[in-house]
Amino acid sequence: MSISYSFFIVDKGCKSEIILNFAAGDFLHLSGIHYLAGNMYRDKKRFFEDALRGRILYSDLWKTAQKSNMPVPYDIESRISLLTDLENFLELPLEKLKIQRHANARSKIKADYMFYQYRSFEPLEISYAFTIKRNPGETYCCNSLFTSPDNSYISRKSCIIEKRERHGPRL
């Protein structure tokens, strides 16, 4: 199953289209679960289906994180939460930035574009989707997705998303 969105962007008077494609195999990486040693989700499609149906138990993730000697997987929990709400994230008002690689010195995220949305202000929570070209054409994939109170990724005036279209089935 593949879902894609077309975003029609206006930046400094120039219009362009960004096609953002999500394939079921992308979601395991986006959740961050691939970092956990011995995780029960080796099958990418099964993880995608379980996440959408709310079958992922955070208690299992905590146990796996402890076995991996990783810190508390808040980041993984927030990523899965955002994945299950991905449609709303992409269909509510978003801001879009064209970002420079390595623009945030603390981040290792390499991206061509960043979409973000303020989820709440008390406490501050911002959801981010970083995208990178999937192929030589104009198709992009999401290479990082998370919610954070950190607004240091937002560094300049956003471009305008003039219109968006979803292609493919509902999640």
Secondary structure, 3 states (H helix, E strand, C coil): CEEEEEEEEEECCEEEEEEEEEECCHHHHHHCHHHCCCCCCCCHHHHHHHHHCCCCCHHHHHHHHHHCCCCCCHHHHHHHHHHHCHHHHHHCCCEEEECCCCCCCCCCCCCCEEEEEEEEECCEEEEEEEEEECCCCCEEEEEEEEEECCCCCCCCCCEEEEEEEEECCCC
